[in-house]
Amino acid sequence: MGSLPVIDIAPLAGDDPRAFRRAADQLGRAAREVGFFYITNHGVSPDLIARAYGAAEEFFALPDEIKWRYYIGKSANHRGYVPFTDKGAYDDEDHRSYEAFDLAFELPRDDPDYLAGNLLLGPNVWPESTYFRETISTYYQAISGVGFRLCSALELHLGLARGEMTSLMRKPIAQLRLLHYLHSRSSFVKKSVNMGAHTDYECLTLLHQRQKGLQILDSGNSWTDVPVMPENYIVNIGDIMEAWSNGAFRATPHRVLNLAPERFSMPYFVAPDYHTLVKPFERLISPENPPKYESFLAGMHLERMLRRDFSYLRERKKDSLFPLPGSDLADFRNPFENRITALKS
């Protein structure tokens, strides 16, 4: 695969349409050929990134009894603290050892979808720290703006009408995860898998990492390290973008190894509205290129995959807002993860 592309996205915030187009086509080529790339000159200040990490570090350093006050299992809409004990159903996780804090697009408590019991929409759960809330809210707004600009550029590259993609992101199920990995002192798990192989379920992921550990599945089906470049974000294509593009862009499998004694990262997942019917855009369908994907609701897909990722959801008796075909994970395989399935066979 070689080194991942590094793409300057400063033109996406400028007023030069030709420069915007050049950047959009660079992003599109990387999305087609690799599905993973770096972006530079993204506009999120190093100071804000450092403050967001600082807020995360302060929270994860709290005693367990305080962190558990914000346990995600107490939330009606999947927000809050994810302890080390909550395990995903991944076959290849040798030694899962991370905690997280999950939040998403903030909606008021009187939002109709939240009141109706939607698992993915509503208010965030916030620790008592004013610094945490103000810093992470500011960071969320900044990184979500970058994600929106990237989607606008990919619209142009694909030949879509302006807003054809981004107009579906008015009330998005876009999540931010603050992640804290630890690895065991035992030597036999030094290079074991901490987070199992998966694709991301949404449109794009914008990841900031400060320590090594991320690997991607390259075109030769070998696991390749993704170098740490703290001044840049790593961007990857998710399931929804692969479906929207009718396979022109690809969701690349990735995983995280236990390599550093301690690792922090901050992935932000660009997503559409819960009720978006995801299917290839008409502009990308032709007799020579028929639809490659069956349509699905964005929120349903994310709910189903979160049930795989979170044991508290697998144990929860409450039904989904919508019936989920194949909600029994034994009967469901994510069609965007066929390359991972093939590796196991």
C-alpha positions as CSV (number, residue, x, y, z in Angstrom):
1,M,0.0,0.0,0.0
2,G,2.9,2.4,0.7
3,S,2.4,5.5,2.8
4,L,-1.0,6.9,3.2
5,P,-1.8,10.1,1.2
6,V,-1.5,13.4,3.1
7,I,-4.1,15.9,1.7
8,D,-4.1,19.6,2.3
9,I,-7.7,20.6,2.9
10,A,-7.1,24.3,3.4
11,P,-8.9,25.1,0.1
12,L,-12.1,23.6,1.5
13,A,-12.4,26.6,3.8
14,G,-11.4,29.1,1.0
15,D,-13.1,30.9,-1.8
16,D,-11.2,29.5,-4.8
17,P,-13.4,27.0,-6.6
18,R,-10.5,25.6,-8.6
19,A,-8.5,24.9,-5.5
20,F,-11.5,23.4,-3.8
21,R,-12.0,21.1,-6.8
22,R,-8.4,20.0,-6.8
23,A,-8.6,19.2,-3.1
24,A,-11.9,17.4,-3.6
25,D,-10.5,15.2,-6.3
26,Q,-7.4,14.4,-4.2
27,L,-9.8,13.3,-1.4
28,G,-11.9,11.3,-3.9
29,R,-8.9,9.4,-5.3
30,A,-7.7,8.5,-1.8
31,A,-11.2,7.3,-0.9
32,R,-11.3,5.2,-4.0
33,E,-7.8,3.7,-3.9
34,V,-7.2,3.3,-0.1
35,G,-10.1,4.3,2.0
36,F,-7.7,5.8,4.5
37,F,-5.7,9.1,4.3
38,Y,-4.4,12.0,6.4
39,I,-5.7,15.5,6.2
40,T,-3.5,18.6,7.0
41,N,-4.4,22.3,7.4
42,H,-7.7,21.1,8.8
43,G,-8.4,24.2,10.9
44,V,-8.6,22.6,14.3
45,S,-6.1,24.3,16.5
46,P,-3.3,22.3,18.2
47,D,-4.3,24.1,21.5
48,L,-7.9,22.9,21.2
49,I,-6.8,19.3,20.5
50,A,-4.4,19.4,23.5
51,R,-7.2,20.8,25.7
52,A,-9.6,18.0,24.6
53,Y,-7.0,15.4,25.4
54,G,-6.4,17.1,28.8
55,A,-10.1,17.0,29.6
56,A,-10.3,13.3,28.6
57,E,-7.2,12.5,30.7
58,E,-8.6,14.3,33.7
59,F,-11.9,12.3,33.5
60,F,-10.2,8.9,33.0
61,A,-8.0,9.6,36.0
62,L,-11.0,9.9,38.3
63,P,-11.8,7.1,40.7
64,D,-13.9,4.3,39.3
65,E,-16.8,5.0,41.6
66,I,-17.1,8.6,40.2
67,K,-16.7,7.5,36.5
68,W,-19.5,4.9,37.1
69,R,-21.9,7.7,38.0
70,Y,-21.9,8.4,34.2
71,Y,-22.1,4.8,33.1
72,I,-23.5,4.5,29.6
73,G,-25.9,1.8,30.6
74,K,-27.8,4.3,32.7
75,S,-28.4,6.4,29.6
76,A,-31.5,6.1,27.5
77,N,-29.6,7.2,24.3
78,H,-26.1,5.7,24.4
79,R,-24.1,8.5,26.1
80,G,-21.6,8.4,28.8
81,Y,-18.8,6.4,30.4
82,V,-17.9,3.0,28.9
83,P,-15.9,0.9,31.5
84,F,-13.2,-1.6,30.8
85,T,-15.7,-4.3,31.6
86,D,-18.0,-3.7,28.6
87,K,-16.9,-6.1,25.9
88,G,-17.6,-6.2,22.2
89,A,-18.4,-9.4,20.4
90,Y,-15.2,-9.5,18.3
91,D,-13.6,-12.9,17.6
92,D,-10.1,-11.5,17.3
93,E,-9.9,-9.4,20.5
94,D,-7.1,-11.1,22.4
95,H,-6.9,-8.6,25.2
96,R,-9.4,-5.9,25.2
97,S,-8.5,-3.2,27.7
98,Y,-9.9,0.2,27.1
99,E,-12.4,2.6,28.5
100,A,-14.2,5.4,26.7
101,F,-16.6,8.3,27.0
102,D,-19.2,8.6,24.3
103,L,-21.2,11.6,23.3
104,A,-22.9,12.8,20.1
105,F,-24.9,15.6,18.6
106,E,-26.6,17.5,21.4
107,L,-30.4,17.7,21.4
108,P,-32.7,19.0,24.1
109,R,-34.6,16.8,26.5
110,D,-37.9,17.8,24.8
111,D,-36.7,16.6,21.4
112,P,-39.5,14.3,20.0
113,D,-37.1,11.6,18.9
114,Y,-35.6,11.4,22.4
115,L,-39.0,11.4,24.0
116,A,-40.0,8.6,21.6
117,G,-37.1,6.4,23.0
118,N,-34.6,6.8,20.1
119,L,-31.4,5.0,21.2
120,L,-29.1,7.5,19.3
121,L,-30.7,11.0,19.7
122,G,-31.0,13.4,22.6
123,P,-29.0,15.1,25.3
124,N,-25.4,14.2,26.2
125,V,-24.4,12.9,29.6
126,W,-21.9,15.3,31.1
127,P,-19.5,15.0,34.1
128,E,-19.8,17.7,36.7
129,S,-16.6,19.4,35.4
130,T,-17.5,22.6,33.6
131,Y,-14.1,22.5,31.9
132,F,-14.8,19.1,30.5
133,R,-18.2,20.1,29.1
134,E,-17.0,23.4,27.6
135,T,-13.8,22.0,26.1
136,I,-15.4,18.8,24.6
137,S,-18.4,20.8,23.3
138,T,-16.1,23.2,21.6
139,Y,-14.0,20.4,20.2
140,Y,-17.1,18.6,18.9
141,Q,-18.2,21.7,17.0
142,A,-14.8,22.2,15.5
143,I,-14.3,18.6,14.3
144,S,-17.9,18.3,13.0
145,G,-17.3,21.3,10.9
146,V,-14.3,19.6,9.3
147,G,-16.4,16.5,8.6
148,F,-19.1,18.6,6.9
149,R,-16.5,20.2,4.6
150,L,-15.1,16.8,3.7
151,C,-18.5,15.6,2.7
152,S,-19.1,18.7,0.7
153,A,-15.9,18.0,-1.2
154,L,-16.8,14.4,-1.8
155,E,-20.2,15.5,-3.2
156,L,-18.4,17.5,-5.8
157,H,-15.9,14.7,-6.6
158,L,-18.8,12.3,-7.2
159,G,-20.7,14.7,-9.4
160,L,-23.6,15.0,-7.0
161,A,-25.7,18.2,-6.7
162,R,-24.6,20.6,-4.0
163,G,-26.2,19.5,-0.7
164,E,-27.3,16.1,-2.0
165,M,-25.3,14.4,0.7
166,T,-24.9,17.1,3.3
167,S,-28.6,18.0,3.4
168,L,-29.1,14.6,5.0
169,M,-27.0,15.7,8.0
170,R,-29.3,18.2,9.8
171,K,-29.9,16.1,12.9
172,P,-27.1,13.6,12.6
173,I,-26.2,10.5,14.6
174,A,-22.6,11.7,14.6
175,Q,-20.7,10.4,17.6
176,L,-17.4,11.4,19.3
177,R,-15.5,8.9,21.4
178,L,-12.8,9.7,23.9
179,L,-10.7,6.5,24.2
180,H,-8.2,5.4,26.8
181,Y,-6.3,2.2,26.1
182,L,-4.1,0.3,28.5
183,H,-2.2,-2.9,27.9
184,S,-1.2,-5.6,30.3
185,R,2.3,-5.8,31.7
186,S,2.2,-9.5,30.7
187,S,4.6,-10.0,27.8
188,F,2.4,-12.4,25.9
189,V,-0.2,-9.8,25.2
190,K,2.3,-7.1,24.1
191,K,1.2,-7.2,20.5
192,S,-2.3,-8.6,21.0
193,V,-5.5,-7.1,19.6
194,N,-7.1,-4.5,21.9
195,M,-9.9,-3.4,19.6
196,G,-11.0,-6.1,17.0
197,A,-11.0,-5.8,13.3
198,H,-14.0,-3.8,11.9
199,T,-15.2,-1.2,9.5
200,D,-16.7,2.0,10.8
201,Y,-20.4,2.1,10.3
202,E,-21.1,5.8,9.4
203,C,-19.9,8.0,6.5
204,L,-16.4,9.1,7.5
205,T,-14.2,8.9,10.6
206,L,-11.8,11.6,11.6
207,L,-9.3,10.2,14.1
208,H,-6.7,12.0,16.1
209,Q,-4.1,9.7,17.7
210,R,-1.0,10.4,19.7
211,Q,0.4,6.9,20.2
212,K,0.8,4.0,17.7
213,G,-1.4,1.0,17.6
214,L,-3.8,1.5,14.6
215,Q,-3.5,-0.9,11.8
216,I,-5.4,-1.1,8.5
217,L,-6.0,-4.1,6.2
218,D,-4.2,-3.3,3.0
219,S,-5.1,-4.4,-0.6
220,G,-3.0,-7.5,-0.2
221,N,-5.0,-8.4,3.0
222,S,-2.0,-7.8,5.3
223,W,-2.2,-5.7,8.4
224,T,-0.2,-2.4,8.0
225,D,0.7,0.1,10.7
226,V,-0.6,3.6,10.5
227,P,2.1,6.0,11.6
228,V,1.4,8.7,14.2
229,M,1.3,12.2,12.7
230,P,-0.1,14.4,15.5
231,E,-0.4,17.5,13.3
232,N,-2.8,15.7,11.0
233,Y,-6.1,13.8,11.3
234,I,-6.5,10.3,9.9
235,V,-9.7,10.0,7.8
236,N,-11.3,6.7,6.7
237,I,-14.4,5.8,4.7
238,G,-17.3,4.1,6.6
239,D,-20.1,1.7,5.6
240,I,-22.7,4.4,4.7
241,M,-20.3,6.3,2.4
242,E,-19.4,3.0,0.6
243,A,-23.1,2.4,0.0
244,W,-23.8,6.0,-1.0
245,S,-21.0,5.9,-3.6
246,N,-22.1,2.5,-4.9
247,G,-18.8,1.0,-4.1
248,A,-16.7,3.8,-5.6
249,F,-15.3,4.5,-2.1
250,R,-14.5,1.6,0.2
251,A,-14.7,1.1,3.9
252,T,-11.3,-0.3,4.9
253,P,-11.1,-2.7,7.9
254,H,-8.9,-1.7,10.8
255,R,-8.0,-2.7,14.3
256,V,-5.9,-1.5,17.3
257,L,-3.1,-3.4,18.9
258,N,-1.7,-3.3,22.4
259,L,1.6,-1.6,21.7
260,A,1.9,1.4,24.0
261,P,1.5,1.1,27.8
262,E,-1.1,3.8,27.5
263,R,-2.9,5.2,24.4
264,F,-5.4,8.0,24.0
265,S,-7.3,8.7,20.8
266,M,-10.4,10.7,19.7
267,P,-12.4,9.4,16.8
268,Y,-15.3,11.5,15.4
269,F,-17.8,9.7,13.2
270,V,-19.5,11.7,10.5
271,A,-23.1,10.5,10.0
272,P,-26.4,11.4,8.5
273,D,-29.8,11.7,10.2
274,Y,-31.2,8.6,11.9
275,H,-34.1,8.2,9.4
276,T,-31.9,8.6,6.3
277,L,-32.6,5.8,3.8
278,V,-29.1,4.8,2.7
279,K,-28.8,3.7,-0.9
280,P,-26.5,4.5,-3.9
281,F,-27.1,8.0,-5.2
282,E,-29.0,7.9,-8.5
283,R,-26.2,9.8,-10.2
284,L,-23.9,6.9,-9.6
285,I,-26.2,4.2,-11.0
286,S,-26.2,3.1,-14.7
287,P,-26.9,0.0,-16.7
288,E,-23.2,-0.7,-16.6
289,N,-23.0,0.1,-12.9
290,P,-26.2,-1.2,-11.2
291,P,-26.9,-0.7,-7.5
292,K,-24.5,-2.9,-5.5
293,Y,-26.2,-2.4,-2.1
294,E,-29.7,-2.9,-0.7
295,S,-31.1,0.1,1.0
296,F,-31.1,0.4,4.8
297,L,-31.9,3.0,7.5
298,A,-28.8,4.7,8.8
299,G,-29.9,4.6,12.4
300,M,-30.9,0.9,12.2
301,H,-27.5,-0.1,10.8
302,L,-25.7,1.8,13.6
303,E,-28.0,0.4,16.3
304,R,-27.4,-3.2,15.1
305,M,-23.6,-2.8,15.0
306,L,-23.6,-1.1,18.4
307,R,-25.3,-4.1,19.8
308,R,-22.3,-6.1,18.6
309,D,-19.9,-3.6,20.2
310,F,-21.5,-3.1,23.6
311,S,-22.4,-5.9,26.0
312,Y,-24.8,-3.6,27.9
313,L,-26.9,-3.2,24.7
314,R,-26.9,-7.0,24.1
315,E,-28.2,-7.5,27.6
316,R,-30.8,-4.7,27.5
317,K,-34.4,-6.0,27.2
318,K,-35.8,-2.8,25.6
319,D,-36.6,-3.2,22.0
320,S,-35.3,-0.9,19.3
321,L,-37.4,2.0,18.1
322,F,-37.8,0.1,14.9
323,P,-37.8,-3.7,14.4
324,L,-34.3,-4.8,13.3
325,P,-34.1,-7.7,10.9
326,G,-31.3,-9.9,11.9
327,S,-31.0,-8.2,15.3
328,D,-29.9,-11.6,16.6
329,L,-26.2,-11.2,15.9
330,A,-25.9,-14.9,15.3
331,D,-27.9,-14.3,12.1
332,F,-26.2,-11.1,10.9
333,R,-22.9,-10.3,9.3
334,N,-22.0,-6.8,8.3
335,P,-21.9,-6.9,4.5
336,F,-19.2,-4.2,4.5
337,E,-16.9,-6.5,6.5
338,N,-16.6,-9.3,4.0
339,R,-12.9,-8.9,3.7
340,I,-12.6,-9.6,7.5
341,T,-14.9,-12.6,7.2
342,A,-12.7,-13.9,4.3
343,L,-9.6,-13.6,6.5
344,K,-11.2,-15.9,9.1
345,S,-12.3,-18.6,6.6
